[in-house]
Amino acid sequence: MTDPILVSIPRGSVNDDSAKILAWKVASGTHVEKDQLVCDVETSKAVLEIYAPETGVLVYTATEGDEVPVGTTICTIFCEGYAPAHLVPPPGDIGSARLSAAARAAATELGVDCSSFAPGSLVRREDVLRKAGKLTPEVPESAEFAARGVPVRWEDLPRHKLIEGRILQRGRQLAVQSSVTSIFRTEAVSSGLGLQSLIVYEAARLLHKYPKFNAVHDRGRIGLYERVNVGWALDAGQGLVVPVIPDSDRKTLPEISSAMETQLEAYLESRLSPAEYLGATFTVTDLSSSGVSFFHPLITPGQSAILGIGSGPEPGGEVYLTLAFDHQVAEGKSAADFLHDLMERLESQADLASKKAGAYCALCHRDSLTLQLSKVALLKSEVPPGYVCSLCVAGW
Amino acid sequence: MIVDVRATGLSTARRDDRSALFARAFLIRAFEQRLLKLFAEDKLFGTVHTCIGQEFSGIAVAAHLEPGDRIFSNHRCHGHYLARTGDADGLMAEIMGRTSGICGGRGGSQHICAGGVFSNGIQGGIMPVAAGLALAQQLAATRSIVVAFIGDGTLGEGVLYETLNLVSKWKIPLVTVLENNGYSQSTSSAQTLAGDIILRPESFGLRAYRGNTWDPEALVSLVGDVIGRVRDERSPAFVCIDTYRLMAHSRGDDDRPESERRHHWEIDPLSRFAADHPDEAASMQSAAETEVSRAVDKALAAEFSSIPPHEIPCSRELIWQRTVIDGQERVGARIYKSLRAHLENDTRAFLLGEDIEAPYGGAFKITRELSSLFPTRVRNTPVSEAAIVGVATGLAMAGFHPVCEIMFGDFLALAADQIINHAAKFQWIYNGQVQVPLVIRTPMGGRRGYGPTHSQSLEKHFLGIPGTRVLALHHRYDPCLVYQRVFATIDRPTIVIENKALYGETIGGCPSAGFWCEHTVEDVPTTRIRSAATPDITVVCYGGMLVEAEKALERLFDEQEIVAEIVCPQQIYPLAIDPILESLKASRRLLVVEEGQIFCGFGAELVAAIYEASDGMPFQMRRHAAAPHPIPASRPAETESLPNRDSIFRECVRMVTSD
């Protein structure tokens, strides 16, 4: 007689702290076979499939729509011969809603039906008021945060945004954020994926000289990562994500370019897997194509630095490099030295590249090489003068 | 279980070999004298209690022992050990604190365990433990016996009399040997001993004998008769051996009269033997000194013992599961079923306590008719808490799985020495050679109007003793499941705090709508009572306080719209704080409620542990405990003196609204 098997959302494949039970594929109390698909679970980035680890009778311990912490049991599988004498599956009826005294009084006064609240929930007076439509904007729960006297419509933020906010909030608490910016002149190396992959390539190798920026601070100690995995921020219509290029310091520039291209494609088709976001030790974030020069990127928890790329007033002119870093492990001087070294290396690359100057899109500034890799055509244009790529023509 | 590490090295001087007996005496004396010299040379630390002059009492006993017999001795144990085993090497290394010592250097001079010889440093405390070892032999129907060595000073300790009473009533084959040297440390027995030594055991119905060490052969013969009779009749006996300690109690000044000491040196059997047989004596002396020197050299060459760093428990992944228990049984009935299952499934299970036999079935009716079903293994004891726990300790060391019931938790104080200085320590001080898989069950708690000495929650005085475990059961989980796991995995003294007010509660269930009950998936789970909403405050409690906390929980929401969450561990020492931290990170406020006293209590420990583990997280933490005076008998006054649903409610409201 074996013990029942507890099935939970595995920690290893999810970067989040919790996930949502999207859909059960089998009814509770039914027989399942080993490796049978039993549940779909939604994380901030993807839908994960959960399979039965053994054959037996499956009993839910979480229901559809529940947000459960990773590692929590979502169902139990009772194998052959096990008779759960004392622990039976939770009954379908989990009791009615519980109204506080104040809620009851309000319900009676406003004529709200108590049984209309979700079973097993705790109902406060404000919940009754809300149900009755009596919760006026002057008395919202977040009144202290909104501007006084201005009508406001509240909407729930999407899940991924909530998670993003929580992660960055935590990062702010853990790191002492500071930054330095340097301006890098380059005519020949155009912006877009070409410049970004070049920066990833050079920064990854430069981190060997500046290991403090490929590290993490924890309670008075610095953890120096033994690998360099650069994450690069990507936001092109499907939300902000940071795919990671593992061992970026060991890859050639074409390998890095092609890895980023592959990840971009997968992102656009919404099939980037959660595993692609794990394990970043340093991040590069590029807002130059949006015309931004200065910005202060926020350091991701688990890292000690992040490199932001902005553009100068003219396309193909200056590039603004901002290194935000955790002042608990580094200081302005070493950040400045890092940027200085990075710029030198970029310039030496630029010297090579300028030998093969090419056309570029007047709007997004991506050069013909980069556009070719994305299978985007470059079209001759009158207004603006020069060339425009087909994506910009279509209004992306 | 006892592992006979030195069984093969056993070398008892044969009873009819006079030379061997004297040779052994010379060995013991040379050993003891060398110890005193080593102190003078600054090669020993601590102290020793030499038995110079008393050697023949140990030799006379050891001469008649068989391999299955056991000796339990006291601080003056070297002679007993050497008489039984001849193992000068192991003992010297032990006293010199080396890893090659018989207890790896952990026990030293007074705390030895090898070759079936044990010792401990608390006067009298060894008696019930020795009785427990002997009871195990009686139950196993062997011909083995146990010998306990005490001194005339021990006649002052109460637990000795508890034991003599018990072994006589239960016919346990224990031989108590009292080495009467007329002094207890610096005090003559003329000053402290009332009445007569021999009349004491005789008044308990034991056969008592008297001998002395000045005629060694007569003594050997007398002890042989006594032991032979005990072996045959399987009933206890008492032997008083008059003797004299030629050196100081330990190493200090000896204030005894000079003339008295000189006289005893003259009549000392070894001195007379040397006078009568100088050549034989000289050669025995020389052989003894050689053997002792070799032991010293070996010990000096060995490494000092070191204690491996203790493991810091790493935080584990918590899995919570809803607690849904079918059936409507009460806590008391579930505990009865646990004990019954234990007796049914384990032939080495043994229950002892006051009033536990049928038809009475225990003060709280927990044991019911178990004594009718298992008559040899469920026994009423006299009113002797120290002996109950001590005998159970001895049984446990011999491989049994005893469960003692201490009728009221308040009485646990009577067994404190046995718990703290005996049961909890043996495994460690004897370097892992024994285990003490002992369960002590006792109900704590008030709210029954029993007054100051029958209503307390004294468990905090027994928390934090290394080598033990303390559990506290409640009604929102099945006590049967906990006991099942305890009995299946027990390897150390485990105190289980039950609650008299909870015995009648139905297990399972939950406070009404809006809240549910969960537990961590492990042997002794932590229970959590929670809702779907984020909590405003976390209330931590254990045992009987859960009832009051739940009522406060309901009132907090109903009247104040405050959402509380209760975390209720069932293992309170060692305490895992992960489940509590998890709730606290959501609520940011902690109220820890205990029925005992607040100073240095469970709450103080919990708050300190959370502070250390949470790395500067801003939590609000407060403790709530009983009023700092004894519990009054008058019912309303008692309710006011203990944390209750209203006081818990008030504390929570105060904490939440003070932000």
Interface residues (C-beta under 8 A of the other chain):
Chain A: L6 S8 R11 T61 G71 T72 T73 T76 H86 L87 V88 P89 P90 P91 I94 G95 S96 A97 R98 S100 A101 A102 A103 G120 S121 L122 R124 R125 R219
Chain B: E317 L318 I319 W320 Q321 R322 T323 V324 I325 D326 G327 D478 C480 L481 S512 A513 G514 F515 W516 V521 S531 A532 A533 F557 D558 E559 Q560 E561 V563 D615
